[in-house]
């Protein structure tokens, strides 16, 4: 039996590894559908699996364009149209996130490549992102990081807005609870306090009070006391009912709003629903309090009028205490905060252009601008939900059809005084959409600006930059160079650039100087430890011959700059270096380069001491 058991266990183990190996060897297949106008799934080309990075397989396909605008989606070859991938955002960018859809979701939302006919295009896909380039297929192509944070995602955001944090506004409270788990837990606990107090009071009235006193239902014959008590409760309950009706309507709308959130944003949908259920409990609380008050007043007193007044005052104090706690908590913790909400993608159930916006009293552009500039919560909600003057997320057309099937969103708390680097990396594009130029200039720290620039360059280049543009040690790449030049050329108050400790290399630095050719405001530039060689040093020397504004240039710790590069720089500063020598530059700092002692002496002499090899860098 022991042998049989051992054989059985070994066989099961072998079968497990066989199944695991088969599962690992199962190769996914994807087709690029729609190229050259062809949407027949069986005739569309399969993508080639290029390799695996981490746990992500990367697929690629190269094709030559036939149409002026090529449109495509990516479809799982095994599942067919029930598992399609479509772009998040406008689909015309070289990089975008990929949404997973089905037979209904994603229909008509395509990637669009607008290039000349006959252009070779390569498409890369990893089930989360799509990148297309104007080049032949690269078998070693590296996709962006999994979160896509290395590239700007400003075009992923269709509509962005900032909700003010108002403790007295239902929408504001619910969105705050949805965006921040700490706020959700704390506010839920505060909502529970009155229920705990009422439960203890009810337990006392039902169990302890009858043992301590002779109590009975009040049976006095004075109709006046009953009439007074009834009027008091009527006056109390009337405004409670009106407030509850108004709040309940908004909560039900928010529940409907949450039910339409796309599964890609399901965590926010769940949070909004939990917050809405919590608000429903808060709405019902006064009714429980009034019922308990009425029971205690009638059952435990010989003077019903006096007891009604005392009970009402006590329970109103409990309710007001809860409101005061919530108000104090939100005001103290989130005093400088706003709730950033971005609608990333809307899946309309009707034709968006020909039906929805044709019937609307507004336009997509007008709604987008109004959402960005207005901070009144109720108006923002109307712009989100209304079909006549907004996005129609909860609206219907005149014939009764729902406007929207689903939408994806992102919610976050924005407070530049307490925000972490991780939050900036995760939600930078969303936060920047709601940040004014004044806040950017005076509240966002230099390090935060650099971090935002690294991960969301397109979002930050049109912001005002002052003094030193400090992007040192951020791990920037060649793709950032155009954005750096744009900042320096379009901000006359940006007087210096510290781009040291970045892995640029020759090509990136030479491109930067080419784009700074006509810059007349930059005074200092630091390119220490940027992997510059002789080739780039010679190009910098050519730039210096034509530049009259730069005063200091740091090229420290670029070990591949040798004698020929240093000599070219010295000649650009030398009195006898030609008619176009630079006479305005004060110093080129070159400590840590690989220039020989003899060449150092010669360069120092030619440049009249303006090339510095020995001074310590401070």
TANORTA-V618664 format. One record per pair of residues at least 24 apart in sequence whose ideal C-beta (glycine too) atoms are under 8 Angstrom apart, sorted by the first residue. I is the first residue (numbers start at 0). J is the second residue. If there is no record, write none. Layout:
i=I j=J
i=I j=J
//
This chain:
i=27 j=56
i=27 j=58
i=27 j=75
i=27 j=76
i=27 j=77
i=28 j=75
i=28 j=76
i=28 j=77
i=29 j=58
i=29 j=73
i=29 j=74
i=29 j=75
i=29 j=76
i=29 j=84
i=29 j=124
i=30 j=73
i=30 j=74
i=30 j=76
i=31 j=60
i=31 j=62
i=31 j=71
i=31 j=72
i=31 j=73
i=31 j=122
i=32 j=71
i=32 j=72
i=32 j=73
i=32 j=74
i=32 j=83
i=33 j=69
i=33 j=70
i=33 j=71
i=33 j=72
i=33 j=109
i=34 j=62
i=34 j=65
i=34 j=69
i=34 j=71
i=35 j=64
i=35 j=65
i=35 j=66
i=35 j=69
i=36 j=65
i=36 j=66
i=40 j=74
i=40 j=79
i=40 j=80
i=43 j=74
i=45 j=76
i=46 j=73
i=46 j=122
i=46 j=124
i=47 j=136
i=49 j=123
i=49 j=136
i=49 j=138
i=49 j=139
i=49 j=140
i=50 j=138
i=50 j=139
i=52 j=125
i=52 j=141
i=52 j=142
i=53 j=145
i=55 j=125
i=55 j=126
i=55 j=127
i=55 j=142
i=55 j=145
i=56 j=125
i=56 j=126
i=57 j=123
i=57 j=124
i=57 j=125
i=57 j=140
i=57 j=142
i=58 j=123
i=58 j=124
i=58 j=125
i=59 j=121
i=59 j=122
i=59 j=123
i=59 j=124
i=59 j=136
i=59 j=137
i=59 j=138
i=59 j=140
i=60 j=121
i=60 j=122
i=60 j=136
i=61 j=119
i=61 j=120
i=61 j=121
i=61 j=122
i=61 j=135
i=61 j=136
i=62 j=119
i=62 j=120
i=62 j=122
i=63 j=117
i=63 j=118
i=63 j=119
i=63 j=120
i=64 j=112
i=64 j=114
i=64 j=115
i=64 j=116
i=64 j=117
i=64 j=118
i=64 j=119
i=64 j=120
i=65 j=116
i=66 j=116
i=67 j=113
i=67 j=115
i=67 j=116
i=68 j=111
i=68 j=112
i=68 j=113
i=69 j=111
i=69 j=112
i=69 j=114
i=69 j=120
i=70 j=109
i=70 j=110
i=70 j=111
i=70 j=112
i=71 j=109
i=71 j=110
i=71 j=112
i=71 j=122
i=72 j=105
i=72 j=108
i=72 j=109
i=72 j=110
i=73 j=97
i=73 j=124
i=73 j=129
i=84 j=124
i=84 j=126
i=84 j=129
i=85 j=109
i=85 j=110
i=86 j=110
i=86 j=129
i=87 j=155
i=87 j=343
i=87 j=344
i=87 j=407
i=88 j=152
i=88 j=154
i=88 j=155
i=88 j=156
i=88 j=157
i=88 j=343
i=88 j=344
i=89 j=154
i=92 j=154
i=93 j=130
i=93 j=131
i=93 j=132
i=94 j=128
i=94 j=129
i=94 j=130
i=94 j=143
i=94 j=147
i=94 j=150
i=95 j=128
i=95 j=129
i=95 j=154
i=95 j=155
i=96 j=127
i=96 j=128
i=96 j=147
i=96 j=152
i=96 j=155
i=97 j=124
i=97 j=126
i=97 j=127
i=97 j=128
i=97 j=129
i=98 j=261
i=98 j=263
i=98 j=344
i=98 j=407
i=99 j=126
i=99 j=263
i=103 j=404
i=104 j=261
i=104 j=346
i=104 j=404
i=104 j=405
i=105 j=346
i=108 j=344
i=108 j=346
i=146 j=424
i=146 j=425
i=148 j=424
i=148 j=425
i=148 j=427
i=148 j=454
i=149 j=453
i=149 j=454
i=150 j=454
i=150 j=478
i=151 j=428
i=151 j=454
i=151 j=455
i=151 j=456
i=151 j=457
i=151 j=458
i=152 j=428
i=152 j=455
i=153 j=428
i=153 j=431
i=153 j=432
i=153 j=455
i=153 j=457
i=153 j=458
i=154 j=457
i=155 j=343
i=155 j=428
i=156 j=341
i=156 j=342
i=156 j=343
i=156 j=409
i=156 j=428
i=156 j=429
i=156 j=432
i=157 j=341
i=157 j=342
i=157 j=343
i=157 j=344
i=157 j=345
i=157 j=367
i=158 j=341
i=158 j=342
i=158 j=366
i=158 j=367
i=158 j=370
i=158 j=390
i=159 j=339
i=159 j=340
i=159 j=341
i=159 j=342
i=159 j=370
i=159 j=371
i=159 j=429
i=159 j=432
i=159 j=433
i=160 j=339
i=160 j=340
i=160 j=341
i=160 j=370
i=160 j=371
i=160 j=373
i=160 j=379
i=160 j=432
i=160 j=433
i=161 j=337
i=161 j=338
i=161 j=339
i=161 j=340
i=161 j=374
i=161 j=413
i=161 j=433
i=162 j=337
i=162 j=338
i=162 j=339
i=162 j=340
i=162 j=374
i=162 j=376
i=162 j=379
i=163 j=337
i=163 j=338
i=163 j=374
i=163 j=375
i=163 j=376
i=164 j=329
i=164 j=333
i=164 j=334
i=164 j=336
i=164 j=337
i=164 j=338
i=165 j=376
i=166 j=325
i=166 j=326
i=166 j=329
i=166 j=330
i=167 j=326
i=168 j=376
i=168 j=377
i=169 j=246
i=169 j=249
i=169 j=250
i=169 j=253
i=169 j=278
i=170 j=249
i=170 j=253
i=170 j=376
i=170 j=377
i=170 j=380
i=171 j=338
i=171 j=376
i=172 j=274
i=172 j=278
i=172 j=325
i=172 j=329
i=173 j=250
i=173 j=253
i=173 j=271
i=173 j=274
i=173 j=275
i=173 j=278
i=174 j=271
i=174 j=274
i=174 j=338
i=174 j=340
i=174 j=410
i=175 j=329
i=175 j=333
i=175 j=338
i=175 j=412
i=176 j=270
i=176 j=273
i=176 j=274
i=176 j=277
i=177 j=267
i=177 j=270
i=177 j=271
i=177 j=274
i=177 j=410
i=178 j=270
i=178 j=338
i=178 j=339
i=178 j=410
i=178 j=411
i=178 j=412
i=179 j=412
i=180 j=270
i=182 j=329
i=182 j=332
i=182 j=333
i=182 j=412
i=183 j=270
i=183 j=273
i=183 j=274
i=183 j=277
i=185 j=328
i=186 j=277
i=186 j=325
i=186 j=328
i=186 j=329
i=187 j=277
i=189 j=321
i=189 j=324
i=189 j=325
i=189 j=328
i=190 j=277
i=190 j=280
i=190 j=281
i=190 j=284
i=190 j=321
i=190 j=325
i=192 j=317
i=192 j=320
i=192 j=321
i=192 j=324
i=193 j=284
i=193 j=288
i=193 j=317
i=193 j=318
i=193 j=320
i=193 j=321
i=194 j=280
i=194 j=284
i=194 j=287
i=196 j=317
i=197 j=287
i=197 j=288
i=197 j=291
i=197 j=314
i=197 j=317
i=200 j=291
i=200 j=295
i=201 j=291
i=201 j=294
i=204 j=291
i=204 j=294
i=204 j=295
i=204 j=298
i=204 j=299
i=208 j=299
i=212 j=299
i=214 j=298
i=214 j=299
i=215 j=298
i=216 j=297
i=216 j=298
i=217 j=297
i=217 j=298
i=217 j=300
i=217 j=301
i=217 j=303
i=219 j=301
i=219 j=303
i=224 j=302
i=224 j=303
i=224 j=304
i=225 j=303
i=227 j=304
i=227 j=307
i=228 j=296
i=228 j=303
i=228 j=304
i=228 j=307
i=231 j=307
i=231 j=308
i=231 j=311
i=232 j=289
i=232 j=293
i=232 j=307
i=232 j=311
i=235 j=289
i=235 j=311
i=235 j=315
i=236 j=289
i=239 j=285
i=239 j=286
i=239 j=289
i=243 j=282
i=243 j=283
i=243 j=285
i=243 j=286
i=246 j=278
i=246 j=282
i=247 j=279
i=247 j=282
i=249 j=380
i=250 j=275
i=250 j=278
i=250 j=279
i=250 j=282
i=252 j=380
i=252 j=384
i=252 j=393
i=255 j=393
i=256 j=383
i=256 j=384
i=256 j=392
i=256 j=393
i=259 j=392
i=259 j=393
i=259 j=403
i=259 j=404
i=259 j=405
i=259 j=406
i=260 j=405
i=260 j=406
i=260 j=407
i=260 j=408
i=261 j=344
i=261 j=346
i=261 j=405
i=261 j=406
i=261 j=407
i=263 j=407
i=264 j=343
i=264 j=407
i=264 j=408
i=264 j=409
i=267 j=408
i=267 j=409
i=267 j=410
i=270 j=410
i=284 j=318
i=284 j=321
i=285 j=318
i=288 j=314
i=288 j=315
i=288 j=317
i=288 j=318
i=289 j=314
i=333 j=412
i=333 j=414
i=335 j=414
i=335 j=415
i=335 j=416
i=336 j=412
i=336 j=413
i=336 j=414
i=337 j=374
i=337 j=412
i=337 j=413
i=337 j=414
i=337 j=433
i=338 j=410
i=338 j=411
i=338 j=412
i=338 j=413
i=339 j=409
i=339 j=410
i=339 j=411
i=339 j=412
i=339 j=413
i=339 j=426
i=339 j=429
i=339 j=430
i=339 j=432
i=339 j=433
i=340 j=408
i=340 j=409
i=340 j=410
i=341 j=408
i=341 j=409
i=341 j=410
i=341 j=428
i=341 j=429
i=341 j=432
i=342 j=383
i=342 j=390
i=342 j=406
i=342 j=407
i=342 j=408
i=343 j=406
i=343 j=407
i=343 j=408
i=343 j=409
i=344 j=406
i=344 j=407
i=345 j=390
i=345 j=392
i=345 j=403
i=345 j=406
i=346 j=403
i=346 j=404
i=346 j=405
i=346 j=406
i=347 j=391
i=347 j=402
i=347 j=403
i=347 j=404
i=348 j=400
i=348 j=401
i=348 j=402
i=348 j=403
i=348 j=404
i=349 j=396
i=349 j=400
i=349 j=402
i=354 j=396
i=355 j=386
i=355 j=391
i=355 j=396
i=355 j=402
i=358 j=386
i=358 j=387
i=358 j=396
i=358 j=397
i=359 j=386
i=359 j=387
i=359 j=388
i=359 j=391
i=360 j=387
i=360 j=388
i=361 j=387
i=361 j=388
i=361 j=389
i=366 j=390
i=371 j=432
i=371 j=433
i=415 j=442
i=415 j=443
i=415 j=444
i=415 j=447
i=416 j=442
i=418 j=447
i=420 j=447
i=420 j=450
i=423 j=447
i=423 j=450
i=423 j=451
i=423 j=454
i=424 j=450
i=424 j=454
i=427 j=451
i=427 j=454
i=427 j=455
i=427 j=458
i=428 j=455
i=428 j=458
i=431 j=455
i=431 j=458
i=431 j=459
i=431 j=462
i=432 j=458
i=436 j=462
i=436 j=463
i=439 j=463
i=440 j=465
i=445 j=469
i=449 j=473
i=452 j=479
i=452 j=482
i=453 j=479
i=456 j=482
i=457 j=482
i=459 j=486
i=460 j=485
i=460 j=486
i=460 j=489
i=461 j=489
i=463 j=490
i=463 j=492
i=464 j=490
i=464 j=492
i=464 j=493
i=465 j=490
i=465 j=492
i=465 j=493
i=466 j=492
i=466 j=493
i=466 j=494
i=466 j=495
i=467 j=493
i=467 j=494
i=467 j=495
i=467 j=496
i=467 j=497
i=467 j=523
i=468 j=493
i=468 j=495
i=468 j=496
i=468 j=497
i=469 j=497
i=470 j=496
i=470 j=497
i=470 j=498
i=470 j=501
i=471 j=497
i=471 j=498
i=471 j=499
i=471 j=500
i=471 j=501
i=471 j=525
i=472 j=499
i=472 j=500
i=472 j=501
i=473 j=501
i=474 j=501
i=474 j=502
i=475 j=501
i=475 j=502
i=475 j=503
i=476 j=502
i=476 j=503
i=476 j=507
i=477 j=503
i=477 j=504
i=477 j=506
i=477 j=507
i=477 j=510
i=480 j=507
i=480 j=510
i=480 j=511
i=480 j=514
i=481 j=510
i=481 j=514
i=483 j=511
i=484 j=511
i=484 j=514
i=484 j=515
i=487 j=515
i=487 j=518
i=487 j=520
i=487 j=521
i=488 j=514
i=488 j=515
i=488 j=517
i=488 j=518
i=491 j=520
i=492 j=520
i=493 j=520
i=493 j=521
i=494 j=520
i=494 j=521
i=494 j=522
i=494 j=523
i=495 j=521
i=495 j=522
i=495 j=523
i=495 j=524
i=495 j=525
i=496 j=521
i=496 j=523
i=496 j=524
i=496 j=525
i=497 j=525
i=498 j=524
i=498 j=525
i=498 j=526
i=498 j=529
i=499 j=525
i=499 j=526
i=499 j=527
i=499 j=528
i=499 j=529
i=499 j=553
i=499 j=555
i=500 j=527
i=500 j=528
i=500 j=529
i=501 j=529
i=502 j=529
i=502 j=530
i=503 j=529
i=503 j=530
i=503 j=531
i=504 j=529
i=504 j=530
i=504 j=531
i=504 j=535
i=505 j=530
i=505 j=531
i=505 j=532
i=505 j=534
i=505 j=535
i=505 j=538
i=508 j=535
i=508 j=538
i=508 j=539
i=509 j=534
i=509 j=535
i=509 j=538
i=512 j=538
i=512 j=539
i=512 j=542
i=515 j=542
i=516 j=542
i=516 j=545
i=518 j=548
i=519 j=547
i=519 j=548
i=520 j=548
i=521 j=548
i=521 j=549
i=522 j=548
i=522 j=549
i=522 j=550
i=522 j=551
i=523 j=549
i=523 j=550
i=523 j=551
i=523 j=552
i=523 j=553
i=524 j=549
i=524 j=551
i=524 j=552
i=524 j=553
i=525 j=553
i=526 j=552
i=526 j=553
i=526 j=554
i=526 j=557
i=527 j=553
i=527 j=554
i=527 j=555
i=527 j=556
i=527 j=557
i=527 j=591
i=527 j=616
i=528 j=555
i=528 j=556
i=528 j=557
i=528 j=591
i=529 j=557
i=530 j=557
i=530 j=559
i=531 j=557
i=531 j=559
i=531 j=560
i=532 j=557
i=532 j=559
i=532 j=560
i=532 j=564
i=533 j=559
i=533 j=560
i=533 j=561
i=533 j=563
i=533 j=564
i=533 j=567
i=534 j=564
i=535 j=564
i=536 j=560
i=536 j=563
i=536 j=564
i=536 j=565
i=536 j=567
i=536 j=568
i=537 j=563
i=537 j=564
i=537 j=567
i=539 j=568
i=540 j=564
i=540 j=567
i=540 j=568
i=540 j=570
i=540 j=571
i=541 j=571
i=543 j=568
i=543 j=571
i=543 j=572
i=543 j=581
i=543 j=584
i=544 j=571
i=544 j=577
i=544 j=579
i=544 j=580
i=544 j=581
i=545 j=579
i=546 j=581
i=546 j=583
i=546 j=584
i=547 j=581
i=547 j=583
i=548 j=583
i=549 j=583
i=549 j=584
i=550 j=583
i=550 j=584
i=550 j=585
i=550 j=586
i=551 j=584
i=551 j=585
i=551 j=586
i=551 j=587
i=551 j=588
i=552 j=584
i=552 j=586
i=552 j=587
i=552 j=588
i=553 j=587
i=553 j=588
i=553 j=616
i=554 j=587
i=554 j=588
i=554 j=589
i=554 j=592
i=555 j=588
i=555 j=589
i=555 j=590
i=555 j=591
i=555 j=592
i=555 j=616
i=556 j=590
i=556 j=591
i=556 j=592
i=557 j=591
i=557 j=592
i=558 j=591
i=558 j=592
i=558 j=593
i=559 j=593
i=560 j=589
i=560 j=592
i=560 j=593
i=560 j=594
i=561 j=592
i=561 j=593
i=561 j=594
i=561 j=595
i=562 j=594
i=562 j=595
i=562 j=598
i=564 j=594
i=565 j=589
i=565 j=592
i=565 j=594
i=565 j=598
i=565 j=599
i=565 j=602
i=565 j=610
i=566 j=598
i=566 j=601
i=566 j=602
i=566 j=605
i=568 j=602
i=568 j=606
i=568 j=610
i=569 j=601
i=569 j=602
i=569 j=603
i=569 j=605
i=569 j=606
i=569 j=610
i=570 j=605
i=572 j=605
i=572 j=606
i=572 j=607
i=572 j=609
i=572 j=610
i=573 j=605
i=573 j=606
i=573 j=607
i=574 j=607
i=576 j=605
i=584 j=609
i=585 j=609
i=586 j=610
i=586 j=611
i=587 j=611
i=588 j=614
i=588 j=616
i=590 j=614
i=590 j=615
i=590 j=616
i=591 j=616
//
